[in-house]
Amino acid sequence: MNYSCMSTYQDNKAIVLSYYKDLETANADTVGKVVNKYSKPNFKWYGVYPFNEQNGGDAVAEVFWIPFLSAWSNVQRRQDVFLAGTSEIDNNDWVISMGHFMGLLDGNWLGLPASQKIAFLRYADFNCIEDGKIVRSSFFCDLIGFINQLGINPLPPQTGASFIYPGPRTHDGLLFEPQDQRESQKTLELVNRMIGDLTDLDKSENDCPPPDLLTKTWHDDMIWYGPAGIGASYTIPRYQEQHQYPFRRGLKDKVFNGHICRFAEGNYAGFFGWPNLTNTPVGGFLGLPASGVAADMRVVDIYRRQGDKLAENWVLIDFPWWLKQQGVDVLGRTKNIFNN
């Protein structure tokens, strides 16, 4: 085992955990100082729409943290998965955190009304560490899922089930301690085999593959926690019925653009792309009609391996951005309706 790498990963975890601790005690007036304390001056932040890409800690605070902390009070970061490693894409060191923010929605946020009630914001956060500082971050959150909690449904009924998703069934996703790198390699190899199967499927243009394709890398009782708009599915047959087939039939000209970060630690793995995919809606996906417009899809996947197969998968997709490229500003439309 490479103990030098493991030491680096532990150091990087400590940096990110300290950053999160300071964020949790920050407010709208102090959060900018916190972001700048832990990031480099050339800090690059990839945020989902409408936050978008930002350069520098001040910009990140202005666009996301200050409005968020002004609207949400008593915010807790409730992590379900936490891991560190070296991305096989660019050989840089990253830390992944996934879970929910929980707080009281006491003010208007994104133009939507305060509920004065508990709200959850599902997130996945990727931080690239260089010389003890954060140099790049990718922040995904499920804004459609947040809007649903307000009793607002901006999209047609979904094929799966959407709820406040739990963490791993095994309750072991917070990898605060060093992990066996041999297990990490097993997980990454399995994820890459699964990606290879999907790539071959795209080339075959078979939109309704048999369950046997998935059973090569997935447990029969797999759980797929998809973004609001699609929802979650349980077992291979229901996953195919409720997500894989509608996704494949409803989108054409699928192009895999690759990932910015992909690595594993222990039984867990994660990746994101910017964008991962490009595809064109032909009707049916998300219950929407064909647009004929090719659109980029930004996606996060977090996996748990159990034995020699994948057992759980948490997925976030920047649907507001994907829809915006097709002329549908779902956030703007919802804001306008509820402010009239």
Phi and psi in degrees as a GROMACS rama.xvg file:
@    title "Ramachandran Plot"
@    xaxis  label "Phi"
@    yaxis  label "Psi"
@TYPE xy
-87.9108  95.6224  ASN-2
-71.3294  -25.838  TYR-3
-63.5982  -44.4195  SER-4
-63.2867  -43.1382  CYS-5
-61.2489  -38.5673  MET-6
-64.6651  -41.4115  SER-7
-62.3695  -43.1168  THR-8
-61.5883  -40.999  TYR-9
-65.727  -39.426  GLN-10
-62.7386  -42.6496  ASP-11
-66.7239  -38.3409  ASN-12
-60.7199  -42.9252  LYS-13
-62.1443  -39.0393  ALA-14
-62.2544  -48.0982  ILE-15
-67.4859  -39.5735  VAL-16
-64.5623  -37.5422  LEU-17
-66.2978  -41.0341  SER-18
-58.9998  -47.2526  TYR-19
-63.9168  -38.935  TYR-20
-61.9919  -42.9145  LYS-21
-69.4041  -35.5383  ASP-22
-62.572  -37.8861  LEU-23
-69.2867  -22.3924  GLU-24
-100.954  0.435017  THR-25
-83.259  164.616  ALA-26
-130.49  -176.008  ASN-27
-60.6939  -26.9713  ALA-28
-82.6176  -26.411  ASP-29
-110.282  -10.3609  THR-30
-65.4976  -31.3885  VAL-31
-61.2448  -39.3514  GLY-32
-64.7615  -36.6539  LYS-33
-65.4057  -47.3253  VAL-34
-60.8867  -43.1891  VAL-35
-68.4419  -30.7409  ASN-36
-62.1725  -37.2455  LYS-37
-101.255  -5.10451  TYR-38
-117.696  159.32  SER-39
-80.9029  157.986  LYS-40
-56.9215  -30.7009  PRO-41
-93.8741  24.5676  ASN-42
-50.7006  125.694  PHE-43
-111.589  126.575  LYS-44
-122.34  124.16  TRP-45
-101.863  106.188  TYR-46
-112.526  147.012  GLY-47
-64.5174  160.843  VAL-48
-64.5687  134.317  TYR-49
-98.6641  13.6028  PRO-50
-79.6589  -37.722  PHE-51
64.7633  -174.055  ASN-52
-78.1068  136.648  GLU-53
-132.601  151.711  GLN-54
-120.373  119.703  ASN-55
93.893  148.974  GLY-56
-61.2257  -37.8089  GLY-57
-62.0813  -41.9798  ASP-58
-66.7154  -40.4863  ALA-59
-62.7292  -44.2924  VAL-60
-62.9694  -44.2712  ALA-61
-64.5971  -40.2186  GLU-62
-83.5901  -40.0299  VAL-63
-111.784  -59.1227  PHE-64
-67.478  -42.1142  TRP-65
-65.7546  -48.9502  ILE-66
-61.6272  -38.6076  PRO-67
-63.7858  -49.8673  PHE-68
-73.9014  -17.5676  LEU-69
-76.7215  -28.309  SER-70
-97.2332  -35.6942  ALA-71
-100.038  135.415  TRP-72
-117.889  157.989  SER-73
52.908  47.4304  ASN-74
-76.532  132.805  VAL-75
-116.32  140.167  GLN-76
-94.4335  116.813  ARG-77
-111.115  92.3838  ARG-78
-78.3058  140.719  GLN-79
-112.225  -31.4835  ASP-80
-135.714  137.195  VAL-81
-150.162  120.771  PHE-82
-152.225  161.8  LEU-83
-138.387  154.971  ALA-84
177.554  -173.176  GLY-85
-106.935  124.16  THR-86
-66.8414  131.056  SER-87
-74.836  -7.75212  GLU-88
-79.0278  -48.9148  ILE-89
-128.924  5.58067  ASP-90
64.6788  21.7276  ASN-91
-95.2474  157.751  ASN-92
-93.2397  131.727  ASP-93
-131.154  158.419  TRP-94
-126.897  133.022  VAL-95
-111.775  135.151  ILE-96
-127.365  136.459  SER-97
-138.698  140.137  MET-98
168.407  -137.622  GLY-99
-136.312  147.196  HIS-100
-89.139  136.442  PHE-101
-124.779  135.038  MET-102
-164.505  -174.484  GLY-103
-101.223  123.339  LEU-104
-82.9143  83.924  LEU-105
-94.3403  -6.16619  ASP-106
-137.983  169.243  GLY-107
-70.5227  137.403  ASN-108
-136.169  131.353  TRP-109
57.8363  29.0182  LEU-110
79.1716  6.71073  GLY-111
-102.902  149.571  LEU-112
-72.7423  148.551  PRO-113
-65.1593  141.787  ALA-114
-103.638  -17.9447  SER-115
63.4549  17.4944  GLN-116
-123.48  169.881  LYS-117
-59.4802  137.203  ILE-118
-135.955  149.306  ALA-119
-117.378  139.604  PHE-120
-124.004  108.494  LEU-121
-73.0312  136.055  ARG-122
-142.284  161.677  TYR-123
-139.616  130.825  ALA-124
-126.731  121.964  ASP-125
-112.074  125.061  PHE-126
-123.277  123.167  ASN-127
-93.1977  125.445  CYS-128
-108.225  130.162  ILE-129
-134.806  125.918  GLU-130
53.3609  41.1914  ASP-131
78.0804  8.70827  GLY-132
-130.391  155.526  LYS-133
-82.4737  123.4  ILE-134
-108.566  -25.4922  VAL-135
-144.295  145.451  ARG-136
-140.915  147.823  SER-137
-123.568  123.51  SER-138
-119.439  113.568  PHE-139
-108.516  141.971  PHE-140
-146.436  155.971  CYS-141
-95.0945  87.8661  ASP-142
-71.731  -31.4417  LEU-143
-64.5519  -40.2668  ILE-144
-63.2254  -37.8906  GLY-145
-63.6933  -45.4293  PHE-146
-61.7649  -38.771  ILE-147
-58.5262  -34.1563  ASN-148
-66.1244  -19.8861  GLN-149
-86.4018  4.53218  LEU-150
81.8626  17.5285  GLY-151
-112.215  129.558  ILE-152
-118.153  92.7722  ASN-153
-77.5533  -7.92957  PRO-154
-122.395  161.161  LEU-155
-60.6324  165.536  PRO-156
-53.5189  140.95  PRO-157
-92.8359  159.245  GLN-158
-78.9823  -28.4474  THR-159
-102.33  -161.055  GLY-160
-116.888  132.392  ALA-161
-113.963  132.367  SER-162
-160.104  -176.475  PHE-163
-77.1859  103.967  ILE-164
-70.0985  140.675  TYR-165
-78.9947  167.762  PRO-166
-79.5792  -164.22  GLY-167
-58.6865  142.999  PRO-168
-58.3573  -32.1763  ARG-169
-85.6317  -4.78033  THR-170
54.1034  37.8782  HIS-171
-130.2  27.7099  ASP-172
-84.5831  -9.28564  GLY-173
-91.9071  95.4218  LEU-174
-88.9364  68.7141  LEU-175
-72.4246  -25.1382  PHE-176
-100.304  158.118  GLU-177
-59.6674  147.487  PRO-178
-115.365  154.293  GLN-179
-67.1091  118.441  ASP-180
-66.8643  -20.9075  GLN-181
-67.1043  -37.4696  ARG-182
-69.5585  -37.9239  GLU-183
-59.4781  -42.7785  SER-184
-65.6851  -38.6181  GLN-185
-59.4638  -43.0354  LYS-186
-64.9677  -46.3015  THR-187
-64.6528  -40.5748  LEU-188
-62.782  -38.8358  GLU-189
-65.7389  -45.4617  LEU-190
-60.0604  -41.7591  VAL-191
-68.2206  -33.4108  ASN-192
-64.8133  -40.8855  ARG-193
-63.6124  -42.5902  MET-194
-62.4657  -39.5397  ILE-195
-62.1537  -40.3123  GLY-196
-61.6264  -40.8319  ASP-197
-68.1313  -37.821  LEU-198
-62.3095  -43.7148  THR-199
-63.4464  -36.0052  ASP-200
-64.6312  -41.2189  LEU-201
-60.5078  -40.3137  ASP-202
-67.5141  -31.7027  LYS-203
-76.7806  -20.4566  SER-204
60.4415  26.5739  GLU-205
-90.7266  106.514  ASN-206
-84.477  -7.76145  ASP-207
-131.871  68.6418  CYS-208
-68.4944  154.651  PRO-209
-72.1529  160.956  PRO-210
-57.2939  -26.7146  PRO-211
-56.5011  -30.1872  ASP-212
-62.7527  -40.9984  LEU-213
-77.9813  -33.6414  LEU-214
-65.908  -12.593  THR-215
-65.5328  -33.3936  LYS-216
-128.004  -6.11012  THR-217
-120.735  144.82  TRP-218
-68.7067  151.388  HIS-219
-60.2869  -34.3927  ASP-220
-99.0818  37.023  ASP-221
-55.3898  152.77  MET-222
-124.167  126.972  ILE-223
-116.738  109.837  TRP-224
-95.6369  89.7888  TYR-225
-85.5958  168.267  GLY-226
-68.6595  154.89  PRO-227
-57.251  138.297  ALA-228
112.219  -33.7615  GLY-229
-111.512  -53.5485  ILE-230
92.1223  -177.049  GLY-231
-98.1901  153.314  ALA-232
-136.217  150.318  SER-233
-129.894  125.433  TYR-234
84.5428  152.103  THR-235
-59.2999  -47.043  ILE-236
-59.2867  -41.8605  PRO-237
-72.5189  -33.2121  ARG-238
-62.109  -44.5572  TYR-239
-65.3013  -43.0682  GLN-240
-66.8906  -41.0469  GLU-241
-96.0227  -15.3837  GLN-242
-135.532  -57.2693  HIS-243
-58.8149  -48.9667  GLN-244
-67.5179  -46.8863  TYR-245
-59.908  -37.0671  PRO-246
-65.2576  -47.3863  PHE-247
-72.9184  -37.9749  ARG-248
-74.4817  -30.1163  ARG-249
-88.2836  -6.10385  GLY-250
-130.704  139.135  LEU-251
-123.728  173.835  LYS-252
52.3553  48.0206  ASP-253
-72.1658  128.123  LYS-254
-125.108  127.215  VAL-255
-91.0373  118.304  PHE-256
-94.122  -5.5195  ASN-257
96.0683  -177.025  GLY-258
-122.645  154.914  HIS-259
-87.2763  -38.4508  ILE-260
-138.229  134.749  CYS-261
-155.011  120.067  ARG-262
-158.351  172.298  PHE-263
-135.183  153.203  ALA-264
-142.059  126.294  GLU-265
59.4804  -130.858  GLY-266
-90.1381  8.46575  ASN-267
-119.481  151.365  TYR-268
-148.169  159.442  ALA-269
-156.586  155.229  GLY-270
-153.276  160.392  PHE-271
-146.903  157.262  PHE-272
-130.039  164.417  GLY-273
-145.985  73.1596  TRP-274
-93.3523  162.958  PRO-275
-77.3671  -44.3892  ASN-276
-132.186  156.7  LEU-277
-129.37  134.542  THR-278
-153.851  166.191  ASN-279
-124.862  120.387  THR-280
-68.6555  130.446  PRO-281
-111.658  6.70374  VAL-282
111.865  132.347  GLY-283
109.595  -39.406  GLY-284
-66.6437  131.117  PHE-285
61.9434  15.9814  LEU-286
72.015  18.5761  GLY-287
-106.076  157.125  LEU-288
-75.6525  171.078  PRO-289
-65.1161  143.795  ALA-290
-111.505  -26.7152  SER-291
71.0431  10.4452  GLY-292
-111.041  122.374  VAL-293
-68.5174  131.832  ALA-294
-135.008  142.831  ALA-295
-80.518  141.37  ASP-296
-121.615  116.523  MET-297
-93.5081  127.631  ARG-298
-137.075  142.047  VAL-299
-115.459  136.746  VAL-300
-127.607  130.64  ASP-301
-121.402  132.327  ILE-302
-123.005  149.465  TYR-303
-119.306  124.84  ARG-304
-92.7791  138.108  ARG-305
-127.765  110.953  GLN-306
69.6092  -125.572  GLY-307
-106.158  16.374  ASP-308
-141.129  163.612  LYS-309
-82.6031  137.592  LEU-310
-112.351  -37.6061  ALA-311
-138.809  148.431  GLU-312
-145.812  119.684  ASN-313
-103.395  128.314  TRP-314
-128.044  133.817  VAL-315
-122.568  137.857  LEU-316
-129.536  134.196  ILE-317
-77.8097  73.0245  ASP-318
-64.115  -38.3557  PHE-319
-56.1675  -35.5453  PRO-320
-73.1625  -42.7464  TRP-321
-60.0221  -41.4253  TRP-322
-72.3324  -35.6276  LEU-323
-61.1943  -36.1587  LYS-324
-65.7048  -19.5653  GLN-325
-100.351  10.6391  GLN-326
90.0131  10.6173  GLY-327
-115.244  104.712  VAL-328
-91.2269  85.9297  ASP-329
-64.2236  -33.5873  VAL-330
-71.3084  -45.0152  LEU-331
-63.3832  -40.9765  GLY-332
-63.4356  -45.1368  ARG-333
-64.4412  -42.0264  THR-334
-59.3674  -46.0228  LYS-335
-64.9335  -40.0769  ASN-336
-63.2683  -44.3037  ILE-337
-88.6054  -1.05048  PHE-338
-105.556  4.81801  ASN-339
